[in-house]
Amino acid sequence: MSASTEPGPARPRNTGVRLGIAVTVFAAMAATAVFIVRLPAMKGGGSASPEQVANEARIQVLALCDAVQGFRDEHGDYVPIAPSPVPVPQRGEAVPFPKDHEDFRRIGFEPGPAVHLQYEVRVEESPVGEPEVSCLARADTDGDGLNAVYRIRLDANGMTTPVEVDHEGE
């Protein structure tokens, strides 16, 4: 017997299954689009409440002082660092933290890709000739131009003061 080359009976097309798959794919794409559009609103749009900014300030200013002291322990000196980012972030909005800021990178301070605060390290000489170091974080949570300032001081022995706050909630 020879094999038949004639096509077999036509397969019935199941349009219901194809329609169901098409509707499912469309619904999944629509849900994904809605999620992508709504994601910033679900995350808060990049702004933080004054309480969140205050908590971030206390944590990050301590991390900044730890980085400053760690650098001094390893290299023998303190590094003054100019305020960054400029200007001071306002109304709890997140701004990019400069990835290429050499001084912050050198001491190992990386607060994240976006911050709600401006950071600075001041190094001054005390009346007895010892370095006095202040680690600062600033924010203007209400946008009135008056900054809340969070400060920790390091003494010559590397001891830190508690966080000092001026104008909290500003």
Secondary structure, 3 states (H helix, E strand, C coil): CCCCCCCCCCCCCCHHHHHHHHHHHHHHHHHHHHHHHHHHHHCCCCECCHHHHHHHHHHHHHHHHHHHHHHHHHHCCCCCEEEECCCCCECCECEECCCCCHHHHHHCCCCCCEECCEEEEEEEECCCCCEEEEEEEEEECCCCCCCEEEEEEECCCCCECCCEEECCCC
